[in-house]
Amino acid sequence: MLCAGVTLGMFLPLRIDHHGWQLAFLSLIIAGNADPDRKRGAVTVALSSTLSLVIGLEILPYIALAAGMQTLFWVTNIRHAQALKYYGFTLALTSLIGWLIFASYANRAPVCDALSPVWLTATIGGGLLVALIASIRAGWAFRLSAAVIAGLFIGGIFAYSWPQCLGRPEAISPELYKLWMSHVGEAKPVYSRDIKVIVLILSLPIVGLISLFPALWNNRFSPRIGGWLNLAFIFLSALAMTAWQTRTSPAAQLLAVPACCWLIMTLLKKMDKQKTYAGMLGYALVILSILAVASSFIPLKIVEYTHQGHHKPFFKNPFSKGSTLPSHRAEENHKVSENKTPSHPERRCPTIPALKSIEAIPQANILTFIDFAPRLIAMTHHQAIAGPYHRNADAILDVHHAFRGSPEQAENIIRRHAISLVLICPGMPESSIYLNEAKNGFYAQLAKGQVPPWLEAMPLPKESPFRLWRVKAAANAASRQHN
């Protein structure tokens, strides 16, 4: 698990976020489907699925695959009928209870991006239906047919009732995707990322993929084969989905761990049987090499050696700041003039010392970067327009239109939102997007020192990485309000 660098980032101390919980419930789903006590395992999978759905839909595809595995256990072995009933009834009941207790007012509407009446169609209807078909005592072919018909029935009802949810659950507009979502690093496919990022993401899953097939073969006649097949389906799905969005990479790394552990334990057992120190040393070196590849240490060394030239130090720290995952592809563009500063002052913008000077200003509504707004709100008493959340669509577009558009367009948006301060941090990844895609826009002009007359500079400490302006009162307030 220590080799899963991207996954471990979700569990950093004091990180208050839902992704870590989603990964924890995913591991419980894997454990439930591998539990030799099928009834206990079925309840574990159902409860973990419900708790995960109450938090969010991030692992919905894996929940669906786990549900399919619960049904296949019954198809292949009639003795699992009682466990399937436990699974179906538990999923239906707990998902309804979870929605009644935890759903916000917004999620009581048929929204597609959270546990709502939309997904209750699948959890309640599907849960009750699989519990019902578990009473069938016919042969495996008939049971398989019943399972397929049940799946098609629930899928048909879902498609007929909620056709708007057959696409992306975020349901964002093409403009929002083009201006904002397409630049979000975790929403990009893994192959579009920098080579170092690709190595950091895929090293462990590739070792897990190589380890998976001998693990499956070794357990082909074992009672544990069902758990291994479940792991294989979900792991391969997560790995394949990294080609769609990088955000699936933490799950892919997590799911690679069991197969890697099986390989290491197998080699350790063989090493233990060696009668010579040379044989033990050979196995120890093989294990060490596997861990060096899984942790991305060796692949990163190869990438640095081949991409930077032989004159560079070969043993540069692979975990330096230059190797961390960027938030946007624009961050990887080193041609942007803002980012040439070797000291990278923009890295100080989210820090508490840097924000003290902003906190000292009387409370205000501030126009700032979308990615920086949550930090500003959390660490100061100020307000902002938009954060990086897809339901914040109109406000996100307003920020982009302001920074990308003309100063006149920016002024109209600023006055409509009653903005009194404009705050930027030159060099942050989001600023690179505005510079690269709107070279004559409002932000690009501010970065060049071309400040419109309706803004006036605010004093900040000399060491501050920010630039701040106050919005002057409108000369014709009625006209501006109308615009």
Secondary structure, 3 states (H helix, E strand, C coil): CCCCHHHHHHHCCCCCCCHHHHHHHHHHHHHHHHCCCHHHHHHHHHHHHHHHHHHCCCCHHHHHHHHHHHHHHHHHCHHHHHHHHHHHHHHHHHHHHHHHHHCCCHHHCCCCCCCCHHHHHHHHHHHHHHHHHCCCCCCHHHHHHHHHHHHHHHHHHHHHHCHHHCCCCCCCCHHHHHHCHHHCHHHCCHHHCCHHHHHHHHHHHHHHHHHHHHHHHHCCCCCCHHHHHHHHHHHHHHHHHCCCCHHHHHHHHHHHHHHHHHHHHHHHHHHHCCCCHHHHHHHHHHHHHHHHHHCCHHHHHHHHHHHHCCCCCCCCCCCCHHHCCCCCHHHHCCCCHHHHCCCCHHHHCCCHHHHHHHHCCCCCEEECCCCCHHHHHHHCCCEECCCCCHHHHHHHHHHHHHHHCCHHHHHHHHHHCCCCEEEECCCCHHHHHHHHHCCCCHHHHHHCCCCCCCEEECCCCCCCCCEEEEECCCCCHHHHHHC
